[in-house]
Amino acid sequence: MTPPRDRRPPADEPLGSITRPVVDDSATAPECYACAATDLTRVRLALPDGRPAVFASCPACETTAWFVVDGDGTPLRPDGSPRA
Ligand SMILES: [Zn+2]
């Protein structure tokens, strides 16, 4: 007798989707640091030094910034240095 197997992925989680990320990064990059818009495009990636980060692009003012995952929320440049 084998145990019941039900390892199907949830129906609402399409494979390979980039429009519905598996991880919600809105806590890492909550808003545009320039205009405070919250409807950002967020992409998880890594900085050159290897730190996991979220690239956030603001559709309202086209500002972009990187935010370290579990960091202090400082908007960073592509090389990982603070923007301010
Ligand atoms: Zn903005």
PDB file of the backbone (N, CA, C, O) and the ligand in Angstrom, with CONECT records:
HET     ZN  A 101       1
ATOM      1  N   MET A   1       0.855  -1.194   0.000  1.00  0.00           N
ATOM      2  CA  MET A   1       0.000   0.000   0.000  1.00  0.00           C
ATOM      3  C   MET A   1       0.889   1.241   0.000  1.00  0.00           C
ATOM      4  O   MET A   1       1.655   1.456   0.940  1.00  0.00           O
ATOM      5  N   THR A   2       0.794   2.039  -1.023  1.00  0.00           N
ATOM      6  CA  THR A   2       1.583   3.268  -1.075  1.00  0.00           C
ATOM      7  C   THR A   2       0.767   4.435  -0.534  1.00  0.00           C
ATOM      8  O   THR A   2      -0.456   4.466  -0.667  1.00  0.00           O
ATOM      9  N   PRO A   3       1.452   5.387   0.071  1.00  0.00           N
ATOM     10  CA  PRO A   3       0.722   6.557   0.594  1.00  0.00           C
ATOM     11  C   PRO A   3       0.156   7.370  -0.555  1.00  0.00           C
ATOM     12  O   PRO A   3       0.686   7.337  -1.665  1.00  0.00           O
ATOM     13  N   PRO A   4      -0.905   8.088  -0.296  1.00  0.00           N
ATOM     14  CA  PRO A   4      -1.488   8.926  -1.359  1.00  0.00           C
ATOM     15  C   PRO A   4      -0.510  10.000  -1.803  1.00  0.00           C
ATOM     16  O   PRO A   4       0.184  10.610  -0.990  1.00  0.00           O
ATOM     17  N   ARG A   5      -0.471  10.215  -3.110  1.00  0.00           N
ATOM     18  CA  ARG A   5       0.450  11.221  -3.625  1.00  0.00           C
ATOM     19  C   ARG A   5      -0.347  12.342  -4.298  1.00  0.00           C
ATOM     20  O   ARG A   5      -1.135  12.105  -5.214  1.00  0.00           O
ATOM     21  N   ASP A   6      -0.124  13.534  -3.832  1.00  0.00           N
ATOM     22  CA  ASP A   6      -0.778  14.686  -4.437  1.00  0.00           C
ATOM     23  C   ASP A   6       0.212  15.835  -4.442  1.00  0.00           C
ATOM     24  O   ASP A   6       0.145  16.754  -3.626  1.00  0.00           O
ATOM     25  N   ARG A   7       1.107  15.753  -5.366  1.00  0.00           N
ATOM     26  CA  ARG A   7       2.168  16.768  -5.413  1.00  0.00           C
ATOM     27  C   ARG A   7       2.005  17.698  -6.604  1.00  0.00           C
ATOM     28  O   ARG A   7       2.964  18.313  -7.072  1.00  0.00           O
ATOM     29  N   ARG A   8       0.807  17.785  -7.069  1.00  0.00           N
ATOM     30  CA  ARG A   8       0.577  18.720  -8.165  1.00  0.00           C
ATOM     31  C   ARG A   8       0.777  20.147  -7.673  1.00  0.00           C
ATOM     32  O   ARG A   8       0.401  20.467  -6.545  1.00  0.00           O
ATOM     33  N   PRO A   9       1.371  21.021  -8.510  1.00  0.00           N
ATOM     34  CA  PRO A   9       1.507  22.418  -8.100  1.00  0.00           C
ATOM     35  C   PRO A   9       0.141  23.072  -8.029  1.00  0.00           C
ATOM     36  O   PRO A   9      -0.794  22.636  -8.701  1.00  0.00           O
ATOM     37  N   PRO A  10       0.017  24.122  -7.216  1.00  0.00           N
ATOM     38  CA  PRO A  10      -1.275  24.828  -7.149  1.00  0.00           C
ATOM     39  C   PRO A  10      -1.681  25.335  -8.518  1.00  0.00           C
ATOM     40  O   PRO A  10      -0.836  25.758  -9.308  1.00  0.00           O
ATOM     41  N   ALA A  11      -2.961  25.292  -8.797  1.00  0.00           N
ATOM     42  CA  ALA A  11      -3.447  25.659 -10.119  1.00  0.00           C
ATOM     43  C   ALA A  11      -3.194  27.124 -10.447  1.00  0.00           C
ATOM     44  O   ALA A  11      -3.134  27.505 -11.615  1.00  0.00           O
ATOM     45  N   ASP A  12      -3.046  27.937  -9.413  1.00  0.00           N
ATOM     46  CA  ASP A  12      -2.884  29.376  -9.662  1.00  0.00           C
ATOM     47  C   ASP A  12      -1.418  29.782  -9.728  1.00  0.00           C
ATOM     48  O   ASP A  12      -1.102  30.967  -9.623  1.00  0.00           O
ATOM     49  N   GLU A  13      -0.532  28.832  -9.896  1.00  0.00           N
ATOM     50  CA  GLU A  13       0.893  29.146  -9.924  1.00  0.00           C
ATOM     51  C   GLU A  13       1.508  28.647 -11.226  1.00  0.00           C
ATOM     52  O   GLU A  13       2.142  27.593 -11.257  1.00  0.00           O
ATOM     53  N   PRO A  14       1.315  29.420 -12.313  1.00  0.00           N
ATOM     54  CA  PRO A  14       1.826  28.969 -13.610  1.00  0.00           C
ATOM     55  C   PRO A  14       3.345  28.898 -13.629  1.00  0.00           C
ATOM     56  O   PRO A  14       4.021  29.782 -13.103  1.00  0.00           O
ATOM     57  N   LEU A  15       3.872  27.853 -14.231  1.00  0.00           N
ATOM     58  CA  LEU A  15       5.320  27.696 -14.294  1.00  0.00           C
ATOM     59  C   LEU A  15       5.912  28.720 -15.246  1.00  0.00           C
ATOM     60  O   LEU A  15       5.349  29.003 -16.304  1.00  0.00           O
ATOM     61  N   GLY A  16       7.043  29.266 -14.862  1.00  0.00           N
ATOM     62  CA  GLY A  16       7.750  30.171 -15.743  1.00  0.00           C
ATOM     63  C   GLY A  16       7.148  31.558 -15.820  1.00  0.00           C
ATOM     64  O   GLY A  16       7.550  32.348 -16.675  1.00  0.00           O
ATOM     65  N   SER A  17       6.209  31.878 -14.967  1.00  0.00           N
ATOM     66  CA  SER A  17       5.590  33.189 -15.039  1.00  0.00           C
ATOM     67  C   SER A  17       6.502  34.254 -14.454  1.00  0.00           C
ATOM     68  O   SER A  17       7.047  34.080 -13.364  1.00  0.00           O
ATOM     69  N   ILE A  18       6.669  35.358 -15.177  1.00  0.00           N
ATOM     70  CA  ILE A  18       7.400  36.475 -14.589  1.00  0.00           C
ATOM     71  C   ILE A  18       6.454  37.611 -14.224  1.00  0.00           C
ATOM     72  O   ILE A  18       6.848  38.582 -13.579  1.00  0.00           O
ATOM     73  N   THR A  19       5.202  37.474 -14.646  1.00  0.00           N
ATOM     74  CA  THR A  19       4.249  38.517 -14.296  1.00  0.00           C
ATOM     75  C   THR A  19       3.667  38.279 -12.913  1.00  0.00           C
ATOM     76  O   THR A  19       3.153  39.207 -12.289  1.00  0.00           O
ATOM     77  N   ARG A  20       3.741  37.045 -12.427  1.00  0.00           N
ATOM     78  CA  ARG A  20       3.289  36.759 -11.068  1.00  0.00           C
ATOM     79  C   ARG A  20       4.428  36.077 -10.328  1.00  0.00           C
ATOM     80  O   ARG A  20       4.501  34.849 -10.296  1.00  0.00           O
ATOM     81  N   PRO A  21       5.315  36.864  -9.733  1.00  0.00           N
ATOM     82  CA  PRO A  21       6.492  36.272  -9.099  1.00  0.00           C
ATOM     83  C   PRO A  21       6.110  35.355  -7.937  1.00  0.00           C
ATOM     84  O   PRO A  21       5.109  35.574  -7.254  1.00  0.00           O
ATOM     85  N   VAL A  22       6.928  34.328  -7.731  1.00  0.00           N
ATOM     86  CA  VAL A  22       6.688  33.403  -6.633  1.00  0.00           C
ATOM     87  C   VAL A  22       6.894  34.121  -5.300  1.00  0.00           C
ATOM     88  O   VAL A  22       6.177  33.891  -4.326  1.00  0.00           O
ATOM     89  N   VAL A  23       7.901  34.998  -5.290  1.00  0.00           N
ATOM     90  CA  VAL A  23       8.213  35.731  -4.068  1.00  0.00           C
ATOM     91  C   VAL A  23       7.640  37.136  -4.158  1.00  0.00           C
ATOM     92  O   VAL A  23       7.809  37.817  -5.169  1.00  0.00           O
ATOM     93  N   ASP A  24       6.968  37.567  -3.110  1.00  0.00           N
ATOM     94  CA  ASP A  24       6.445  38.921  -3.075  1.00  0.00           C
ATOM     95  C   ASP A  24       7.535  39.858  -2.557  1.00  0.00           C
ATOM     96  O   ASP A  24       7.876  39.829  -1.375  1.00  0.00           O
ATOM     97  N   ASP A  25       8.081  40.691  -3.449  1.00  0.00           N
ATOM     98  CA  ASP A  25       9.178  41.568  -3.071  1.00  0.00           C
ATOM     99  C   ASP A  25       8.715  42.979  -2.717  1.00  0.00           C
ATOM    100  O   ASP A  25       9.523  43.906  -2.661  1.00  0.00           O
ATOM    101  N   SER A  26       7.429  43.137  -2.480  1.00  0.00           N
ATOM    102  CA  SER A  26       6.930  44.474  -2.166  1.00  0.00           C
ATOM    103  C   SER A  26       7.439  44.962  -0.811  1.00  0.00           C
ATOM    104  O   SER A  26       7.467  46.167  -0.562  1.00  0.00           O
ATOM    105  N   ALA A  27       7.841  44.042   0.069  1.00  0.00           N
ATOM    106  CA  ALA A  27       8.398  44.463   1.354  1.00  0.00           C
ATOM    107  C   ALA A  27       9.838  44.951   1.191  1.00  0.00           C
ATOM    108  O   ALA A  27      10.287  45.843   1.911  1.00  0.00           O
ATOM    109  N   THR A  28      10.560  44.348   0.227  1.00  0.00           N
ATOM    110  CA  THR A  28      11.947  44.746  -0.009  1.00  0.00           C
ATOM    111  C   THR A  28      12.013  46.074  -0.752  1.00  0.00           C
ATOM    112  O   THR A  28      12.835  46.931  -0.428  1.00  0.00           O
ATOM    113  N   ALA A  29      11.164  46.242  -1.729  1.00  0.00           N
ATOM    114  CA  ALA A  29      11.119  47.482  -2.494  1.00  0.00           C
ATOM    115  C   ALA A  29       9.700  48.036  -2.432  1.00  0.00           C
ATOM    116  O   ALA A  29       8.941  47.893  -3.391  1.00  0.00           O
ATOM    117  N   PRO A  30       9.333  48.663  -1.325  1.00  0.00           N
ATOM    118  CA  PRO A  30       7.935  49.054  -1.097  1.00  0.00           C
ATOM    119  C   PRO A  30       7.448  50.175  -1.999  1.00  0.00           C
ATOM    120  O   PRO A  30       6.279  50.195  -2.383  1.00  0.00           O
ATOM    121  N   GLU A  31       8.343  51.123  -2.348  1.00  0.00           N
ATOM    122  CA  GLU A  31       7.879  52.260  -3.140  1.00  0.00           C
ATOM    123  C   GLU A  31       9.029  52.888  -3.899  1.00  0.00           C
ATOM    124  O   GLU A  31      10.199  52.671  -3.583  1.00  0.00           O
ATOM    125  N   CYS A  32       8.669  53.683  -4.920  1.00  0.00           N
ATOM    126  CA  CYS A  32       9.655  54.440  -5.679  1.00  0.00           C
ATOM    127  C   CYS A  32      10.256  55.508  -4.770  1.00  0.00           C
ATOM    128  O   CYS A  32       9.526  56.287  -4.158  1.00  0.00           O
ATOM    129  N   TYR A  33      11.571  55.544  -4.682  1.00  0.00           N
ATOM    130  CA  TYR A  33      12.184  56.516  -3.769  1.00  0.00           C
ATOM    131  C   TYR A  33      12.091  57.933  -4.312  1.00  0.00           C
ATOM    132  O   TYR A  33      12.328  58.893  -3.578  1.00  0.00           O
ATOM    133  N   ALA A  34      11.743  58.080  -5.606  1.00  0.00           N
ATOM    134  CA  ALA A  34      11.647  59.413  -6.196  1.00  0.00           C
ATOM    135  C   ALA A  34      10.238  59.989  -6.085  1.00  0.00           C
ATOM    136  O   ALA A  34      10.074  61.158  -5.734  1.00  0.00           O
ATOM    137  N   CYS A  35       9.214  59.176  -6.382  1.00  0.00           N
ATOM    138  CA  CYS A  35       7.850  59.712  -6.402  1.00  0.00           C
ATOM    139  C   CYS A  35       6.911  58.954  -5.474  1.00  0.00           C
ATOM    140  O   CYS A  35       5.730  59.289  -5.382  1.00  0.00           O
ATOM    141  N   ALA A  36       7.420  57.939  -4.787  1.00  0.00           N
ATOM    142  CA  ALA A  36       6.649  57.199  -3.779  1.00  0.00           C
ATOM    143  C   ALA A  36       5.534  56.346  -4.368  1.00  0.00           C
ATOM    144  O   ALA A  36       4.651  55.899  -3.635  1.00  0.00           O
ATOM    145  N   ALA A  37       5.557  56.114  -5.676  1.00  0.00           N
ATOM    146  CA  ALA A  37       4.581  55.188  -6.249  1.00  0.00           C
ATOM    147  C   ALA A  37       4.857  53.778  -5.719  1.00  0.00           C
ATOM    148  O   ALA A  37       6.005  53.407  -5.477  1.00  0.00           O
ATOM    149  N   THR A  38       3.797  53.008  -5.546  1.00  0.00           N
ATOM    150  CA  THR A  38       3.972  51.662  -5.005  1.00  0.00           C
ATOM    151  C   THR A  38       3.733  50.578  -6.052  1.00  0.00           C
ATOM    152  O   THR A  38       3.987  49.401  -5.796  1.00  0.00           O
ATOM    153  N   ASP A  39       3.249  50.965  -7.223  1.00  0.00           N
ATOM    154  CA  ASP A  39       2.977  49.982  -8.269  1.00  0.00           C
ATOM    155  C   ASP A  39       4.220  49.834  -9.142  1.00  0.00           C
ATOM    156  O   ASP A  39       4.263  50.315 -10.274  1.00  0.00           O
ATOM    157  N   LEU A  40       5.228  49.161  -8.595  1.00  0.00           N
ATOM    158  CA  LEU A  40       6.519  49.046  -9.260  1.00  0.00           C
ATOM    159  C   LEU A  40       6.672  47.705  -9.953  1.00  0.00           C
ATOM    160  O   LEU A  40       6.052  46.713  -9.571  1.00  0.00           O
ATOM    161  N   THR A  41       7.506  47.694 -10.974  1.00  0.00           N
ATOM    162  CA  THR A  41       7.946  46.429 -11.547  1.00  0.00           C
ATOM    163  C   THR A  41       9.141  45.963 -10.736  1.00  0.00           C
ATOM    164  O   THR A  41      10.125  46.690 -10.603  1.00  0.00           O
ATOM    165  N   ARG A  42       9.063  44.759 -10.194  1.00  0.00           N
ATOM    166  CA  ARG A  42      10.126  44.257  -9.323  1.00  0.00           C
ATOM    167  C   ARG A  42      10.691  42.966  -9.889  1.00  0.00           C
ATOM    168  O   ARG A  42       9.948  42.055 -10.256  1.00  0.00           O
ATOM    169  N   VAL A  43      12.014  42.898  -9.954  1.00  0.00           N
ATOM    170  CA  VAL A  43      12.680  41.708 -10.463  1.00  0.00           C
ATOM    171  C   VAL A  43      13.759  41.299  -9.483  1.00  0.00           C
ATOM    172  O   VAL A  43      14.612  42.107  -9.116  1.00  0.00           O
ATOM    173  N   ARG A  44      13.724  40.041  -9.057  1.00  0.00           N
ATOM    174  CA  ARG A  44      14.731  39.542  -8.132  1.00  0.00           C
ATOM    175  C   ARG A  44      16.001  39.193  -8.907  1.00  0.00           C
ATOM    176  O   ARG A  44      15.953  38.484  -9.912  1.00  0.00           O
ATOM    177  N   LEU A  45      17.137  39.703  -8.423  1.00  0.00           N
ATOM    178  CA  LEU A  45      18.411  39.384  -9.055  1.00  0.00           C
ATOM    179  C   LEU A  45      19.507  39.492  -7.998  1.00  0.00           C
ATOM    180  O   LEU A  45      19.218  39.510  -6.801  1.00  0.00           O
ATOM    181  N   ALA A  46      20.742  39.563  -8.431  1.00  0.00           N
ATOM    182  CA  ALA A  46      21.838  39.666  -7.471  1.00  0.00           C
ATOM    183  C   ALA A  46      22.748  40.819  -7.870  1.00  0.00           C
ATOM    184  O   ALA A  46      22.961  41.078  -9.055  1.00  0.00           O
ATOM    185  N   LEU A  47      23.280  41.505  -6.871  1.00  0.00           N
ATOM    186  CA  LEU A  47      24.257  42.556  -7.110  1.00  0.00           C
ATOM    187  C   LEU A  47      25.595  41.927  -7.485  1.00  0.00           C
ATOM    188  O   LEU A  47      25.810  40.738  -7.251  1.00  0.00           O
ATOM    189  N   PRO A  48      26.506  42.733  -8.072  1.00  0.00           N
ATOM    190  CA  PRO A  48      27.813  42.176  -8.466  1.00  0.00           C
ATOM    191  C   PRO A  48      28.564  41.519  -7.316  1.00  0.00           C
ATOM    192  O   PRO A  48      29.356  40.603  -7.537  1.00  0.00           O
ATOM    193  N   ASP A  49      28.321  41.981  -6.080  1.00  0.00           N
ATOM    194  CA  ASP A  49      29.015  41.374  -4.936  1.00  0.00           C
ATOM    195  C   ASP A  49      28.312  40.130  -4.418  1.00  0.00           C
ATOM    196  O   ASP A  49      28.736  39.544  -3.422  1.00  0.00           O
ATOM    197  N   GLY A  50      27.232  39.721  -5.093  1.00  0.00           N
ATOM    198  CA  GLY A  50      26.582  38.470  -4.748  1.00  0.00           C
ATOM    199  C   GLY A  50      25.381  38.606  -3.837  1.00  0.00           C
ATOM    200  O   GLY A  50      24.673  37.626  -3.604  1.00  0.00           O
ATOM    201  N   ARG A  51      25.132  39.803  -3.311  1.00  0.00           N
ATOM    202  CA  ARG A  51      23.975  39.962  -2.442  1.00  0.00           C
ATOM    203  C   ARG A  51      22.688  39.847  -3.253  1.00  0.00           C
ATOM    204  O   ARG A  51      22.575  40.461  -4.314  1.00  0.00           O
ATOM    205  N   PRO A  52      21.717  39.073  -2.774  1.00  0.00           N
ATOM    206  CA  PRO A  52      20.425  39.029  -3.456  1.00  0.00           C
ATOM    207  C   PRO A  52      19.750  40.391  -3.358  1.00  0.00           C
ATOM    208  O   PRO A  52      19.776  41.028  -2.305  1.00  0.00           O
ATOM    209  N   ALA A  53      19.156  40.829  -4.436  1.00  0.00           N
ATOM    210  CA  ALA A  53      18.557  42.151  -4.461  1.00  0.00           C
ATOM    211  C   ALA A  53      17.329  42.157  -5.344  1.00  0.00           C
ATOM    212  O   ALA A  53      17.097  41.232  -6.123  1.00  0.00           O
ATOM    213  N   VAL A  54      16.551  43.211  -5.210  1.00  0.00           N
ATOM    214  CA  VAL A  54      15.374  43.412  -6.041  1.00  0.00           C
ATOM    215  C   VAL A  54      15.606  44.657  -6.886  1.00  0.00           C
ATOM    216  O   VAL A  54      15.890  45.733  -6.360  1.00  0.00           O
ATOM    217  N   PHE A  55      15.483  44.499  -8.192  1.00  0.00           N
ATOM    218  CA  PHE A  55      15.513  45.638  -9.094  1.00  0.00           C
ATOM    219  C   PHE A  55      14.097  46.159  -9.219  1.00  0.00           C
ATOM    220  O   PHE A  55      13.190  45.420  -9.602  1.00  0.00           O
ATOM    221  N   ALA A  56      13.903  47.437  -8.896  1.00  0.00           N
ATOM    222  CA  ALA A  56      12.579  48.036  -8.959  1.00  0.00           C
ATOM    223  C   ALA A  56      12.567  49.146  -9.996  1.00  0.00           C
ATOM    224  O   ALA A  56      13.436  50.018 -10.006  1.00  0.00           O
ATOM    225  N   SER A  57      11.567  49.100 -10.870  1.00  0.00           N
ATOM    226  CA  SER A  57      11.414  50.118 -11.896  1.00  0.00           C
ATOM    227  C   SER A  57      10.048  50.765 -11.735  1.00  0.00           C
ATOM    228  O   SER A  57       9.033  50.078 -11.626  1.00  0.00           O
ATOM    229  N   CYS A  58      10.032  52.093 -11.720  1.00  0.00           N
ATOM    230  CA  CYS A  58       8.790  52.823 -11.503  1.00  0.00           C
ATOM    231  C   CYS A  58       8.179  53.207 -12.841  1.00  0.00           C
ATOM    232  O   CYS A  58       8.778  53.980 -13.588  1.00  0.00           O
ATOM    233  N   PRO A  59       6.997  52.685 -13.160  1.00  0.00           N
ATOM    234  CA  PRO A  59       6.368  53.042 -14.431  1.00  0.00           C
ATOM    235  C   PRO A  59       5.897  54.486 -14.460  1.00  0.00           C
ATOM    236  O   PRO A  59       5.658  55.023 -15.542  1.00  0.00           O
ATOM    237  N   ALA A  60       5.757  55.125 -13.322  1.00  0.00           N
ATOM    238  CA  ALA A  60       5.246  56.506 -13.285  1.00  0.00           C
ATOM    239  C   ALA A  60       6.325  57.514 -13.672  1.00  0.00           C
ATOM    240  O   ALA A  60       6.066  58.419 -14.465  1.00  0.00           O
ATOM    241  N   CYS A  61       7.538  57.367 -13.120  1.00  0.00           N
ATOM    242  CA  CYS A  61       8.577  58.369 -13.377  1.00  0.00           C
ATOM    243  C   CYS A  61       9.840  57.742 -13.971  1.00  0.00           C
ATOM    244  O   CYS A  61      10.835  58.432 -14.192  1.00  0.00           O
ATOM    245  N   GLU A  62       9.796  56.442 -14.227  1.00  0.00           N
ATOM    246  CA  GLU A  62      10.896  55.718 -14.877  1.00  0.00           C
ATOM    247  C   GLU A  62      12.168  55.678 -14.046  1.00  0.00           C
ATOM    248  O   GLU A  62      13.248  55.398 -14.566  1.00  0.00           O
ATOM    249  N   THR A  63      12.042  55.957 -12.757  1.00  0.00           N
ATOM    250  CA  THR A  63      13.181  55.795 -11.868  1.00  0.00           C
ATOM    251  C   THR A  63      13.423  54.315 -11.619  1.00  0.00           C
ATOM    252  O   THR A  63      12.480  53.532 -11.509  1.00  0.00           O
ATOM    253  N   THR A  64      14.687  53.941 -11.530  1.00  0.00           N
ATOM    254  CA  THR A  64      15.017  52.560 -11.187  1.00  0.00           C
ATOM    255  C   THR A  64      15.954  52.551 -10.000  1.00  0.00           C
ATOM    256  O   THR A  64      16.719  53.493  -9.788  1.00  0.00           O
ATOM    257  N   ALA A  65      15.889  51.485  -9.229  1.00  0.00           N
ATOM    258  CA  ALA A  65      16.789  51.343  -8.090  1.00  0.00           C
ATOM    259  C   ALA A  65      16.884  49.877  -7.722  1.00  0.00           C
ATOM    260  O   ALA A  65      16.025  49.077  -8.095  1.00  0.00           O
ATOM    261  N   TRP A  66      17.931  49.526  -6.989  1.00  0.00           N
ATOM    262  CA  TRP A  66      18.133  48.174  -6.486  1.00  0.00           C
ATOM    263  C   TRP A  66      18.005  48.213  -4.972  1.00  0.00           C
ATOM    264  O   TRP A  66      18.458  49.155  -4.321  1.00  0.00           O
ATOM    265  N   PHE A  67      17.385  47.181  -4.423  1.00  0.00           N
ATOM    266  CA  PHE A  67      17.221  47.081  -2.979  1.00  0.00           C
ATOM    267  C   PHE A  67      17.708  45.712  -2.538  1.00  0.00           C
ATOM    268  O   PHE A  67      17.301  44.690  -3.090  1.00  0.00           O
ATOM    269  N   VAL A  68      18.585  45.699  -1.534  1.00  0.00           N
ATOM    270  CA  VAL A  68      19.084  44.431  -1.019  1.00  0.00           C
ATOM    271  C   VAL A  68      17.970  43.704  -0.279  1.00  0.00           C
ATOM    272  O   VAL A  68      17.266  44.300   0.536  1.00  0.00           O
ATOM    273  N   VAL A  69      17.812  42.415  -0.564  1.00  0.00           N
ATOM    274  CA  VAL A  69      16.820  41.617   0.126  1.00  0.00           C
ATOM    275  C   VAL A  69      17.210  41.509   1.595  1.00  0.00           C
ATOM    276  O   VAL A  69      18.352  41.184   1.919  1.00  0.00           O
ATOM    277  N   ASP A  70      16.256  41.783   2.481  1.00  0.00           N
ATOM    278  CA  ASP A  70      16.485  41.792   3.921  1.00  0.00           C
ATOM    279  C   ASP A  70      17.493  42.869   4.324  1.00  0.00           C
ATOM    280  O   ASP A  70      18.126  42.776   5.377  1.00  0.00           O
ATOM    281  N   GLY A  71      17.636  43.896   3.473  1.00  0.00           N
ATOM    282  CA  GLY A  71      18.532  44.994   3.793  1.00  0.00           C
ATOM    283  C   GLY A  71      17.793  46.107   4.526  1.00  0.00           C
ATOM    284  O   GLY A  71      16.727  45.888   5.102  1.00  0.00           O
ATOM    285  N   ASP A  72      18.380  47.311   4.495  1.00  0.00           N
ATOM    286  CA  ASP A  72      17.782  48.422   5.240  1.00  0.00           C
ATOM    287  C   ASP A  72      16.878  49.293   4.367  1.00  0.00           C
ATOM    288  O   ASP A  72      16.416  50.344   4.811  1.00  0.00           O
ATOM    289  N   GLY A  73      16.621  48.860   3.123  1.00  0.00           N
ATOM    290  CA  GLY A  73      15.704  49.595   2.271  1.00  0.00           C
ATOM    291  C   GLY A  73      16.331  50.749   1.526  1.00  0.00           C
ATOM    292  O   GLY A  73      15.623  51.526   0.884  1.00  0.00           O
ATOM    293  N   THR A  74      17.642  50.880   1.595  1.00  0.00           N
ATOM    294  CA  THR A  74      18.317  51.957   0.887  1.00  0.00           C
ATOM    295  C   THR A  74      18.326  51.683  -0.617  1.00  0.00           C
ATOM    296  O   THR A  74      18.745  50.608  -1.046  1.00  0.00           O
ATOM    297  N   PRO A  75      17.871  52.640  -1.414  1.00  0.00           N
ATOM    298  CA  PRO A  75      17.969  52.450  -2.870  1.00  0.00           C
ATOM    299  C   PRO A  75      19.426  52.484  -3.312  1.00  0.00           C
ATOM    300  O   PRO A  75      20.183  53.372  -2.918  1.00  0.00           O
ATOM    301  N   LEU A  76      19.811  51.521  -4.126  1.00  0.00           N
ATOM    302  CA  LEU A  76      21.207  51.393  -4.522  1.00  0.00           C
ATOM    303  C   LEU A  76      21.378  51.570  -6.023  1.00  0.00           C
ATOM    304  O   LEU A  76      20.439  51.423  -6.804  1.00  0.00           O
ATOM    305  N   ARG A  77      22.615  51.893  -6.398  1.00  0.00           N
ATOM    306  CA  ARG A  77      22.990  51.940  -7.807  1.00  0.00           C
ATOM    307  C   ARG A  77      23.267  50.510  -8.293  1.00  0.00           C
ATOM    308  O   ARG A  77      23.354  49.580  -7.491  1.00  0.00           O
ATOM    309  N   PRO A  78      23.402  50.351  -9.600  1.00  0.00           N
ATOM    310  CA  PRO A  78      23.666  48.998 -10.128  1.00  0.00           C
ATOM    311  C   PRO A  78      24.905  48.344  -9.546  1.00  0.00           C
ATOM    312  O   PRO A  78      24.982  47.116  -9.501  1.00  0.00           O
ATOM    313  N   ASP A  79      25.887  49.137  -9.096  1.00  0.00           N
ATOM    314  CA  ASP A  79      27.097  48.530  -8.534  1.00  0.00           C
ATOM    315  C   ASP A  79      26.950  48.246  -7.044  1.00  0.00           C
ATOM    316  O   ASP A  79      27.889  47.758  -6.415  1.00  0.00           O
ATOM    317  N   GLY A  80      25.782  48.544  -6.467  1.00  0.00           N
ATOM    318  CA  GLY A  80      25.547  48.230  -5.066  1.00  0.00           C
ATOM    319  C   GLY A  80      25.835  49.368  -4.110  1.00  0.00           C
ATOM    320  O   GLY A  80      25.650  49.215  -2.903  1.00  0.00           O
ATOM    321  N   SER A  81      26.288  50.515  -4.624  1.00  0.00           N
ATOM    322  CA  SER A  81      26.542  51.647  -3.740  1.00  0.00           C
ATOM    323  C   SER A  81      25.253  52.452  -3.556  1.00  0.00           C
ATOM    324  O   SER A  81      24.393  52.438  -4.436  1.00  0.00           O
ATOM    325  N   PRO A  82      25.106  53.145  -2.441  1.00  0.00           N
ATOM    326  CA  PRO A  82      23.873  53.915  -2.198  1.00  0.00           C
ATOM    327  C   PRO A  82      23.668  55.002  -3.241  1.00  0.00           C
ATOM    328  O   PRO A  82      24.624  55.618  -3.711  1.00  0.00           O
ATOM    329  N   ARG A  83      22.403  55.231  -3.600  1.00  0.00           N
ATOM    330  CA  ARG A  83      22.096  56.276  -4.571  1.00  0.00           C
ATOM    331  C   ARG A  83      22.171  57.656  -3.953  1.00  0.00           C
ATOM    332  O   ARG A  83      22.540  58.618  -4.626  1.00  0.00           O
ATOM    333  N   ALA A  84      21.834  57.763  -2.711  1.00  0.00           N
ATOM    334  CA  ALA A  84      21.769  59.087  -2.061  1.00  0.00           C
ATOM    335  C   ALA A  84      23.166  59.707  -1.951  1.00  0.00           C
ATOM    336  O   ALA A  84      23.311  60.815  -1.434  1.00  0.00           O
TER     337      ALA A  84
HETATM  338 ZN    ZN A 101       8.574  56.958  -9.387  1.00  0.00          ZN2+
END
